[in-house]
């Protein structure tokens, strides 16, 4: 079998540099929260395929369901010859929708597709063009979703002109000097300076910003957005692509707030490693688009739908909502202890609901000046120790932990010990 270095050389010759990878390793196999590279080295996975593996690598129930569907058929296109797994999955998700009233669900393949189609649905339902998003948000890399994403480099640089009628307001992060009132005031300015509320189709927000730094959206902000949307007939879209399916200790992160959205975008851990995404929404909104206006050749692939049904079973039967809260409490307690230790790099800002945990590297203990270079060093050191770890944040100084919720306790503790080594000053 080729080495990591040999595969990297082949990759550089065959694959464009626009797609990057956080580590130089090449996977050979994986199980639950562990991964082995092509050279046989074992790693503990605190990245989870970027929040895709809440049920772990190759969960037996997921593999069994996907294998059974593979033996039956792999593809017909739902628009040509429909199939029960698509309908059954929609029914399950409609029953789980984080809002009252009738719900409907449509499936796609990627998170960006889900977001694009949520915007299409909102525009069809309202007859309006405008969409408001937040700084620091990540909603995808297509032209529309990169326009919605609240970060220029690397997602927008060189790709203009981007989609029109997209507007941003500051996301509140207290230690970066932005309060909820600042965000709401910016919305008021936007309505006076750029677009009146009667032309806004939707406001889209992540309940916990993912790529932006694992900052939870304050409940006060979510409540204010809900009231504003109700007042002006605007659709509230909640992007649960990274936060959904037990990661935060609830099926959907928005449930922590008590605020009910109109549309919910989903992907990542829904498929347990198989590509599937979707939009769950209020039935009246979901039916606004004309027949044939929504869909996609691979959308709601039968194998992915079968896997997703198994994922929902695993979440319920293995009580992963409770497990997420237990894992999160363990990680947060350990990180808080480390904030006081002088033999470790200066960390702080420990945050996140459930097992969606983030923290930041600072230039000095107790300070607020971000240290992006230290975050890069920590992820590199972690990999050397045998831990796969990702950084994030609009300032590049945050570390995110997305360990599978099925991780055995000894493996979790081993991973935290490796993280402690990586943080050694």
C-alpha positions in Angstrom: 0.0 0.0 0.0 1.4 3.5 -0.8 2.6 5.8 1.9 1.0 9.1 3.0 3.8 11.0 1.2 3.4 9.1 -2.0 -0.3 9.7 -2.1 0.1 13.3 -1.3 2.5 13.6 -4.3 -0.1 11.9 -6.5 -2.9 14.2 -5.1 -0.9 17.3 -5.8 -0.4 16.2 -9.5 -4.0 15.1 -10.0 -6.3 17.3 -7.8 -6.5 21.1 -7.9 -5.2 23.1 -5.0 -8.5 24.8 -4.4 -9.6 21.8 -2.3 -7.4 21.5 0.8 -7.2 19.0 3.6 -6.4 19.7 7.2 -4.0 16.7 7.6 -1.5 14.9 5.4 -2.8 11.5 6.3 -4.7 9.1 4.0 -7.3 6.9 5.6 -7.2 3.2 5.2 -10.0 2.2 7.6 -12.0 3.5 10.5 -14.2 2.3 13.3 -16.3 4.4 15.7 -14.0 7.2 16.9 -10.7 5.7 15.6 -9.0 5.9 12.2 -6.0 4.1 10.7 -3.9 5.6 7.9 -2.4 3.8 5.0 0.8 3.3 7.0 -1.0 1.6 9.8 -0.9 4.4 12.3 -3.9 4.8 14.6 -5.6 8.1 15.3 -8.4 9.2 17.6 -10.9 11.2 15.6 -12.0 14.5 17.2 -13.1 15.9 13.8 -15.8 13.4 12.9 -15.5 14.1 9.2 -16.5 17.7 10.1 -19.6 16.8 12.1 -20.7 14.0 9.8 -20.1 11.1 12.2 -22.2 11.7 15.3 -22.9 7.9 15.1 -19.2 7.2 14.5 -17.3 5.6 11.6 -19.1 2.5 10.1 -21.8 2.1 12.8 -23.0 -1.5 12.3 -26.6 -0.5 12.1 -25.9 2.1 9.5 -23.7 -0.3 7.4 -26.4 -3.0 7.7 -29.2 -0.7 6.4 -27.1 0.7 3.6 -25.9 -2.8 2.5 -29.5 -4.1 2.4 -30.5 -1.2 0.2 -27.5 -1.7 -2.0 -28.6 -5.2 -2.7 -32.1 -4.0 -3.7 -31.2 -1.0 -5.9 -28.8 2.0 -5.7 -30.6 4.6 -7.8 -33.7 5.3 -9.8 -34.0 9.1 -9.3 -36.8 10.0 -7.0 -38.3 12.1 -9.8 -38.5 9.0 -12.1 -39.4 6.1 -9.9 -40.0 6.9 -6.2 -39.1 4.6 -3.3 -40.3 4.1 0.3 -37.0 5.0 2.1 -37.3 8.6 0.9 -40.9 8.9 2.1 -40.3 7.0 5.3 -37.3 9.3 6.2 -39.4 12.4 5.4 -42.1 11.1 7.7 -39.7 10.5 10.5 -38.1 14.0 10.2 -41.5 15.7 9.9 -42.4 14.2 13.3 -39.1 15.6 14.7 -39.5 19.1 13.2 -38.6 21.8 15.8 -41.9 23.7 15.3 -45.6 23.1 15.7 -47.9 22.4 12.8 -47.7 20.3 9.7 -44.2 19.8 8.2 -42.8 18.5 4.9 -39.3 17.5 4.0 -37.3 17.3 0.7 -33.9 15.8 0.2 -30.8 16.7 -1.6 -27.1 15.7 -1.5 -25.1 18.4 0.2 -25.5 21.1 2.8 -25.0 23.8 0.2 -27.8 22.4 -1.9 -30.1 22.3 1.2 -29.4 26.0 1.9 -29.8 27.0 -1.8 -33.2 25.3 -1.9 -34.3 26.8 1.4 -33.7 30.2 -0.1 -35.6 29.2 -3.3 -38.5 28.0 -1.1 -38.5 31.2 0.9 -38.4 33.3 -2.2 -41.2 31.3 -3.9 -43.4 31.6 -0.7 -42.9 35.3 -0.2 -42.3 36.6 -3.7 -39.4 38.6 -2.3 -35.7 38.6 -3.3 -33.7 39.6 -0.2 -31.8 37.3 2.2 -30.1 38.4 5.4 -27.2 36.4 6.9 -24.6 37.0 9.6 -20.9 37.7 9.6 -18.8 34.6 10.5 -21.5 32.3 9.1 -20.7 29.4 6.9 -23.5 28.2 4.5 -21.5 26.6 1.7 -19.2 27.1 -1.2 -21.5 27.4 -4.3 -22.0 30.9 -5.7 -25.2 31.6 -3.7 -24.1 29.9 -0.5 -20.7 31.6 -0.6 -22.5 34.9 -0.9 -24.4 34.0 2.2 -21.2 32.9 4.0 -19.9 35.7 6.2 -16.2 35.4 5.4 -14.4 36.6 2.3 -11.2 34.5 2.3 -11.1 31.9 1.0 -14.8 31.5 0.2 -15.5 34.6 -1.9 -12.1 35.9 -3.0 -11.9 35.8 -6.8 -15.3 34.4 -7.5 -17.4 37.6 -8.0 -19.8 38.8 -8.9 -21.7 36.8 -6.3 -25.5 36.5 -6.0 -27.4 39.7 -5.6 -29.7 40.7 -2.8 -27.6 39.1 0.0 -27.0 41.2 3.1 -25.0 40.7 6.3 -25.2 41.9 9.8 -22.7 41.4 12.6 -23.0 38.2 14.6 -22.8 38.9 18.4 -19.6 37.8 20.0 -19.2 39.7 23.3 -15.4 39.4 23.6 -15.0 40.6 20.1 -17.0 43.7 20.9 -20.3 42.9 19.3 -23.4 42.6 21.4 -26.9 41.4 20.6 -28.1 45.0 20.6 -25.3 45.8 18.1 -26.6 43.1 15.8 -30.2 44.3 16.1 -29.2 47.9 15.6 -27.3 46.8 12.4 -30.5 45.2 11.2 -32.4 48.5 11.7 -29.7 50.3 9.8 -29.9 47.7 7.0 -33.7 48.2 6.7 -33.1 52.0 6.4 -30.1 52.0 4.1 -30.2 49.0 1.8 -33.5 47.0 1.8 -36.9 47.5 3.3 -38.3 44.5 5.3 -41.1 44.0 2.8 -38.5 42.9 0.2 -36.7 40.4 2.5 -37.6 36.8 1.9 -35.6 35.2 4.6 -33.1 35.6 7.5 -30.8 32.6 7.8 -28.8 31.8 11.0 -26.8 28.9 12.5 -27.9 28.2 16.1 -24.2 27.6 16.8 -21.8 29.0 14.2 -19.7 26.2 12.9 -16.8 27.4 10.7 -17.2 30.8 12.3 -15.9 29.6 15.7 -18.5 27.5 17.5 -20.3 30.6 18.9 -23.8 29.9 20.1 -26.4 32.4 18.9 -27.8 34.1 22.0 -31.4 33.2 22.8 -32.2 36.9 23.0 -31.1 37.3 19.4 -33.1 34.3 18.2 -36.2 35.6 20.0 -35.8 39.0 18.4 -35.3 37.5 14.9 -38.5 35.4 15.4 -40.5 38.5 16.4 -39.1 40.5 13.5 -39.8 37.8 11.0 -43.4 37.5 12.3 -43.9 41.3 12.1 -42.7 41.6 8.5 -43.7 38.3 7.0 -40.0 37.1 6.7 -39.1 33.4 6.7 -36.7 32.4 9.4 -34.3 29.7 8.2 -32.2 27.8 10.7 -29.1 26.2 9.3 -28.6 22.9 11.3 -26.2 21.3 8.8 -23.5 21.1 11.4 -25.5 21.3 14.6 -28.2 18.8 13.9 -28.8 15.2 15.0 -27.9 15.1 18.6 -24.6 17.0 18.4 -25.7 19.7 20.9 -27.7 17.4 23.2 -30.9 18.0 21.3 -32.0 16.7 17.9 -31.7 20.2 16.6 -29.7 23.0 18.3 -32.5 25.5 17.9 -34.5 23.5 20.4 -32.3 24.9 23.2 -33.8 28.4 22.6 -37.5 27.6 22.4 -37.7 29.6 19.2 -39.5 27.9 16.3 -38.0 28.4 12.8 -39.9 28.2 9.5 -37.3 26.2 7.5 -34.5 24.0 8.8 -31.6 22.9 6.6 -30.0 19.5 7.4 -27.1 17.4 6.2 -23.8 16.0 7.6 -24.7 13.6 10.5 -28.1 12.7 9.1 -26.5 10.2 6.7 -23.9 8.7 9.1 -21.2 9.1 6.4 -23.5 8.8 3.4 -24.2 12.0 1.4 -27.7 13.3 2.1 -29.1 16.7 2.9 -32.6 18.2 3.1 -35.0 21.0 4.1 -37.6 20.5 6.7 -40.2 23.2 6.7 -43.7 24.3 7.4 -46.0 22.5 5.0 -47.5 25.6 3.5 -44.1 27.1 2.7 -42.7 23.8 1.4 -45.5 23.6 -1.1 -44.9 27.1 -2.5 -42.6 26.0 -5.3 -44.2 24.8 -8.5 -44.0 21.1 -9.4 -40.6 20.4 -11.0 -39.0 23.5 -9.4 -37.2 21.5 -6.7 -35.2 18.3 -6.8 -31.9 16.8 -8.1 -30.8 13.7 -9.8 -29.1 12.2 -6.7 -31.2 14.0 -4.1 -32.5 11.6 -1.5 -30.5 8.7 -2.8 -32.0 5.4 -1.6 -28.9 4.1 0.0 -28.4 7.4 1.9 -32.0 7.4 2.9 -31.7 3.9 4.3 -28.6 4.9 6.2 -30.3 8.0 7.6 -33.2 5.9 8.9 -30.7 3.7 10.7 -29.0 6.9 12.1 -32.3 8.0 13.6 -32.7 4.6 15.2 -29.2 4.7 16.7 -29.7 8.2 18.1 -32.9 7.0 19.9 -31.8 3.5 20.9 -28.4 4.5 22.1 -29.7 7.6 23.8 -27.2 9.9 22.0 -28.9 13.0 23.2 -28.0 12.1 26.8 -24.6 10.9 25.7 -23.8 14.2 23.9 -24.5 16.1 27.1 -22.4 13.7 29.2 -19.5 13.9 26.7 -19.8 17.7 26.6 -19.7 18.0 30.4 -16.5 15.9 30.5 -14.8 17.9 27.8 -15.8 21.3 29.2 -14.7 20.4 32.7 -11.3 19.3 31.5 -10.9 22.5 29.3 -11.9 24.7 32.2 -9.2 23.1 34.3 -6.6 23.8 31.6 -7.4 27.5 31.4 -5.7 27.9 34.8 -2.6 26.0 34.0 0.6 27.9 33.3 2.3 24.8 31.7 -0.3 24.9 28.9 -0.8 27.4 26.1 -3.3 30.2 27.1 -6.8 29.0 26.3 -10.2 30.4 27.1 -13.7 31.0 25.8 -14.8 27.4 26.4 -18.2 27.1 25.0 -20.9 25.1 23.2 -24.0 23.1 24.0 -23.9 19.3 24.3 -20.8 17.9 22.6 -20.3 20.8 20.1 -17.3 22.2 22.0 -15.1 25.1 21.1 -12.3 27.0 22.8 -9.8 29.7 21.8 -6.0 30.2 21.9 -4.9 33.6 23.2 -1.5 35.4 23.2 -1.6 35.6 27.1 -3.5 33.9 29.9 -6.6 35.8 30.7 -6.3 38.0 27.6 -8.5 38.3 24.6 -6.0 38.8 21.8 -6.4 35.9 19.4 -3.4 33.6 18.5 -4.2 31.9 15.2 -0.6 30.7 14.9 -0.9 28.8 18.2 -4.1 27.2 17.0 -2.3 25.9 13.9 0.5 24.6 16.1 -1.9 22.8 18.4 -3.7 20.9 15.5 -0.3 20.0 14.1 1.0 18.7 17.5 -2.2 16.8 18.1 -1.8 15.0 14.8 1.8 14.1 15.8 0.4 12.6 19.0 -2.3 10.7 17.2 -5.3 13.0 17.5 -7.2 14.4 14.6 -8.3 17.9 15.5 -9.7 20.9 13.6 -9.3 24.7 14.1 -11.9 27.2 13.0 -13.1 30.8 13.8 -13.3 34.1 12.0 -10.0 35.0 13.6 -8.5 31.5 13.1 -7.7 30.9 16.8 -10.5 28.5 17.8 -10.3 24.8 18.2 -13.5 22.7 17.7 -14.2 19.3 19.1 -16.6 17.0 17.1 -15.8 13.6 18.5 -18.4 10.9 17.6 -21.2 10.6 20.2 -20.6 6.8 20.2 -17.0 7.2 21.4 -16.2 4.7 24.2 -15.2 6.4 27.4 -11.6 5.1 27.5 -11.1 6.4 23.9 -12.5 9.8 24.9 -10.2 10.0 27.8 -7.2 9.0 25.7 -8.1 11.7 23.2 -8.3 14.3 25.9 -4.9 13.3 27.2 -3.5 13.7 23.7 -5.1 17.1 23.4 -3.5 18.1 26.7 -0.1 17.1 25.3 -0.8 19.2 22.2 -1.5 22.2 24.4 1.8 21.9 26.3 3.5 25.3 26.3 
